[in-house]
Amino acid sequence: MEKRYIIKGGKQGDERLKKLIKSTWKNTEYHVLKAGLKENMSVLDVACGSGIISEKIKTFVGKTGKVTAFDFDPQIIEIAKTNNNSNNIIFFVHDISQQNLDYKNKFDFIFVRFFLSHIPNPNEVLQNLNAMLKTNGILYVEDVDFSGYFSYPQNNAFDKYVEFYQKISLKRGGNPFIGKELYEILSKNNFNNTKIYSTNTCFTEGVGKEIALITFEAILPALISENYTTQTEGKQIILDLKKITKQENSIISLPRIFHCFGRK
């Protein structure tokens, strides 16, 4: 997974995730509660990153609930363990796109955020996740559709970033448009009562406006390694993205995000 994953992890990845969560959590919170997250649940957080959302989930399941969380990145899991203030969250390193987890009928709720778009085998992963849910358990999936990304006024550096992200994602076996496919994918993998919603948040200020810039910085090493760009061109795109990010009255969105959930 590490060689395929296009966004740099570790400490840099943790800082990016903090800003991404800050700018998206209200929408995520609304939809996970709508999906049925509640007290006393046993929850699996797939590709948990540094565990910020695992901690938030823990507040909803309460003292009697439990959260199990994993990520393929050993550095980010160490950060999660260091920052974890709860005895009821278990963090460990695992790559579910490479190896199944043997937790049959264990969880009431499985949370998957911004992960399926990075892997070549989402159907296989969802089949494994289905097996880990208890009867009537809930799968919640949240992911992107890069065709719903925009800036205003139109900006060449931003457009180049979106183009490059799509290219490197597809090259590495991902799908940057998977968000709008989630309803069909969950239905085909034996999830029932499936619901789907979308949000397309945009910003004129704050950390949400920085996501395009910091994401491009995080994918630049992968772009250079695949010969899509050069260090020189990449630095220029970063400078131009900084300008539009700081530009008063400019608007930068996040990718369109889809929130999809269903029951076993």
C-alpha positions as CSV (number, residue, x, y, z in Angstrom):
1,M,0.0,0.0,0.0
2,E,2.8,2.4,0.9
3,K,4.2,2.4,-2.7
4,R,0.8,3.0,-4.2
5,Y,-0.4,5.6,-1.7
6,I,0.1,9.0,-3.4
7,I,-0.1,11.3,-0.4
8,K,3.0,11.6,1.8
9,G,2.3,10.3,5.3
10,G,4.2,10.5,8.6
11,K,4.3,13.9,10.4
12,Q,3.6,15.8,7.3
13,G,0.6,13.6,6.7
14,D,-0.6,14.1,10.2
15,E,-0.5,17.9,9.9
16,R,-2.5,17.7,6.6
17,L,-5.1,15.3,8.2
18,K,-5.6,17.7,11.1
19,K,-6.5,20.6,8.7
20,L,-8.6,18.3,6.6
21,I,-10.6,17.0,9.6
22,K,-11.0,20.6,10.9
23,S,-12.5,21.7,7.6
24,T,-14.8,18.6,7.1
25,W,-15.8,17.2,10.5
26,K,-19.1,19.0,10.8
27,N,-20.4,17.3,7.7
28,T,-19.0,14.0,8.6
29,E,-20.4,14.2,12.2
30,Y,-23.9,14.9,10.8
31,H,-23.8,11.9,8.4
32,V,-22.3,9.3,10.8
33,L,-25.0,10.2,13.3
34,K,-27.6,10.0,10.6
35,A,-26.2,6.6,9.7
36,G,-26.8,5.3,13.2
37,L,-23.6,5.7,15.3
38,K,-24.6,5.7,19.0
39,E,-23.6,4.6,22.5
40,N,-22.4,1.2,23.4
41,M,-21.3,0.3,19.8
42,S,-18.2,-1.6,18.9
43,V,-16.6,0.4,16.0
44,L,-13.9,-0.3,13.5
45,D,-12.1,2.8,12.1
46,V,-10.4,1.8,8.8
47,A,-7.3,3.7,7.7
48,C,-7.6,5.8,10.9
49,G,-4.5,8.0,10.3
50,S,-3.4,9.7,13.5
51,G,-6.6,8.7,15.3
52,I,-8.2,12.1,15.5
53,I,-11.6,10.8,14.3
54,S,-11.2,7.6,16.3
55,E,-11.2,9.9,19.4
56,K,-14.3,11.7,18.1
57,I,-16.1,8.4,17.5
58,K,-15.2,7.3,21.0
59,T,-17.2,10.3,22.4
60,F,-20.3,9.0,20.7
61,V,-20.1,5.3,21.7
62,G,-19.3,6.3,25.3
63,K,-17.6,4.4,28.1
64,T,-19.3,1.2,27.3
65,G,-18.4,1.3,23.6
66,K,-15.1,0.3,22.0
67,V,-13.1,1.6,19.0
68,T,-10.6,-0.5,17.1
69,A,-8.5,1.4,14.6
70,F,-5.8,0.7,12.1
71,D,-3.7,2.2,9.3
72,F,-1.0,0.9,7.0
73,D,1.5,3.7,8.0
74,P,3.6,2.7,11.1
75,Q,4.6,6.3,11.7
76,I,1.0,7.6,11.8
77,I,0.0,4.8,14.1
78,E,2.8,5.7,16.5
79,I,1.5,9.3,16.5
80,A,-2.0,7.9,17.2
81,K,-0.8,5.8,20.1
82,T,1.1,8.8,21.6
83,N,-1.9,11.1,21.3
84,N,-4.5,8.6,22.5
85,N,-6.1,9.5,25.8
86,S,-8.6,6.6,25.9
87,N,-8.2,3.1,27.1
88,N,-11.0,2.0,24.9
89,I,-9.3,2.6,21.5
90,I,-6.9,0.0,20.1
91,F,-4.5,1.1,17.4
92,F,-2.5,-1.2,15.2
93,V,-0.7,-1.4,11.8
94,H,-2.5,-3.2,9.1
95,D,-3.0,-2.9,5.3
96,I,-6.5,-4.3,4.6
97,S,-6.0,-3.8,0.8
98,Q,-3.4,-6.5,1.1
99,Q,-4.6,-8.8,3.8
100,N,-8.0,-9.5,5.3
101,L,-8.8,-9.1,9.0
102,D,-10.2,-12.1,10.9
103,Y,-12.8,-10.3,12.9
104,K,-16.0,-12.1,11.9
105,N,-19.3,-10.7,13.2
106,K,-17.4,-8.4,15.6
107,F,-18.5,-4.8,14.9
108,D,-21.7,-2.8,15.1
109,F,-20.4,0.0,13.0
110,I,-17.5,0.3,10.5
111,F,-16.2,3.7,9.5
112,V,-14.2,4.1,6.2
113,R,-13.1,7.7,5.2
114,F,-11.0,8.7,2.2
115,F,-9.6,5.2,1.7
116,L,-11.4,3.3,-1.1
117,S,-10.4,6.0,-3.6
118,H,-6.7,4.9,-3.0
119,I,-7.0,1.2,-3.6
120,P,-7.4,-1.0,-6.7
121,N,-9.7,-3.6,-5.0
122,P,-12.5,-1.8,-3.1
123,N,-15.0,-4.7,-3.7
124,E,-12.7,-7.2,-2.1
125,V,-12.2,-4.9,0.9
126,L,-15.9,-4.3,1.3
127,Q,-16.6,-8.0,1.2
128,N,-14.1,-8.5,4.1
129,L,-15.7,-5.5,6.0
130,N,-19.2,-7.0,5.5
131,A,-18.0,-10.3,7.1
132,M,-16.7,-8.3,10.1
133,L,-20.1,-6.6,10.8
134,K,-22.7,-8.1,13.1
135,T,-26.1,-8.8,11.6
136,N,-27.8,-5.5,10.9
137,G,-24.4,-3.7,11.5
138,I,-23.7,-0.5,9.7
139,L,-21.0,0.3,7.1
140,Y,-20.3,4.1,6.7
141,V,-18.1,5.1,3.7
142,E,-17.1,8.6,2.9
143,D,-15.0,9.5,-0.2
144,V,-14.2,12.0,-2.9
145,D,-15.2,12.8,-6.5
146,F,-12.5,15.0,-8.0
147,S,-14.8,16.1,-10.9
148,G,-16.5,18.3,-8.3
149,Y,-13.4,20.3,-7.4
150,F,-13.3,24.1,-8.3
151,S,-11.6,27.4,-7.6
152,Y,-12.8,30.9,-8.4
153,P,-11.5,32.8,-10.2
154,Q,-10.2,30.2,-12.5
155,N,-6.5,29.4,-11.7
156,N,-4.1,27.5,-13.8
157,A,-2.1,26.2,-10.9
158,F,-5.2,24.9,-9.2
159,D,-6.3,23.2,-12.4
160,K,-2.9,21.6,-12.8
161,Y,-3.1,20.3,-9.3
162,V,-6.5,18.7,-9.9
163,E,-5.2,17.2,-13.2
164,F,-2.1,15.8,-11.6
165,Y,-4.0,14.3,-8.7
166,Q,-6.3,12.5,-11.0
167,K,-3.5,11.2,-13.1
168,I,-1.3,9.9,-10.3
169,S,-4.3,8.4,-8.5
170,L,-5.3,6.4,-11.6
171,K,-1.7,5.5,-12.3
172,R,-1.3,4.0,-8.8
173,G,-4.5,2.0,-9.1
174,G,-6.9,4.4,-7.3
175,N,-10.1,6.0,-8.3
176,P,-10.4,9.8,-7.7
177,F,-14.1,9.7,-8.8
178,I,-15.3,6.8,-6.6
179,G,-17.6,9.0,-4.5
180,K,-20.4,9.0,-6.9
181,E,-20.0,5.2,-7.4
182,L,-20.4,4.3,-3.7
183,Y,-24.1,3.7,-3.8
184,E,-23.8,1.1,-6.5
185,I,-20.6,-0.4,-5.0
186,L,-22.3,-0.9,-1.5
187,S,-25.4,-2.4,-3.1
188,K,-23.4,-4.9,-5.1
189,N,-21.6,-6.0,-2.0
190,N,-24.7,-7.0,-0.1
191,F,-25.3,-3.9,2.0
192,N,-29.0,-3.1,2.4
193,N,-31.1,0.1,2.9
194,T,-28.2,2.0,1.4
195,K,-28.4,5.8,1.5
196,I,-26.1,8.4,-0.2
197,Y,-25.6,12.1,0.3
198,S,-23.1,14.6,-1.1
199,T,-21.5,17.8,0.1
200,N,-19.4,20.3,-1.9
201,T,-17.9,22.7,0.6
202,C,-16.0,25.8,-0.4
203,F,-14.0,28.4,1.5
204,T,-13.0,32.0,1.3
205,E,-10.7,31.8,4.3
206,G,-9.4,29.4,7.0
207,V,-7.7,26.0,6.9
208,G,-10.2,24.6,4.4
209,K,-8.9,26.9,1.8
210,E,-5.4,25.5,2.3
211,I,-6.3,21.9,1.5
212,A,-5.5,22.1,-2.2
213,L,-2.1,23.6,-1.5
214,I,-1.0,21.2,1.2
215,T,-2.4,18.2,-0.8
216,F,-0.3,19.2,-3.8
217,E,2.8,19.5,-1.6
218,A,2.0,16.0,-0.3
219,I,1.7,14.4,-3.7
220,L,4.6,16.2,-5.4
221,P,7.2,13.4,-4.5
222,A,4.9,10.8,-6.2
223,L,4.4,13.0,-9.2
224,I,8.1,13.5,-9.7
225,S,8.8,9.8,-9.2
226,E,6.3,9.0,-12.0
227,N,7.8,11.7,-14.3
228,Y,4.5,13.7,-14.4
229,T,6.3,16.9,-13.4
230,T,9.7,18.3,-12.2
231,Q,10.9,19.8,-9.0
232,T,11.1,23.2,-10.7
233,E,7.5,23.0,-12.1
234,G,6.2,21.7,-8.8
235,K,7.8,24.6,-6.9
236,Q,6.1,27.1,-9.2
237,I,2.7,25.4,-8.8
238,I,3.2,25.7,-5.1
239,L,4.0,29.4,-5.3
240,D,1.0,30.0,-7.5
241,L,-1.3,28.0,-5.2
242,K,-0.1,30.0,-2.2
243,K,-1.1,33.2,-4.1
244,I,-4.7,32.1,-4.8
245,T,-5.0,30.7,-1.3
246,K,-4.0,34.1,0.2
247,Q,-5.9,36.1,-2.4
248,E,-8.8,38.1,-0.9
249,N,-12.2,37.1,-2.3
250,S,-10.9,33.9,-4.0
251,I,-12.9,30.7,-3.4
252,I,-11.4,27.2,-3.2
253,S,-13.5,24.2,-2.7
254,L,-12.8,20.7,-1.5
255,P,-13.5,17.8,-3.8
256,R,-17.2,16.8,-3.9
257,I,-17.6,14.4,-1.0
258,F,-20.1,11.5,-0.9
259,H,-21.4,10.0,2.4
260,C,-22.8,6.5,1.9
261,F,-24.0,3.9,4.4
262,G,-25.9,0.7,4.5
263,R,-26.6,-2.3,6.7
264,K,-25.5,-5.9,6.6
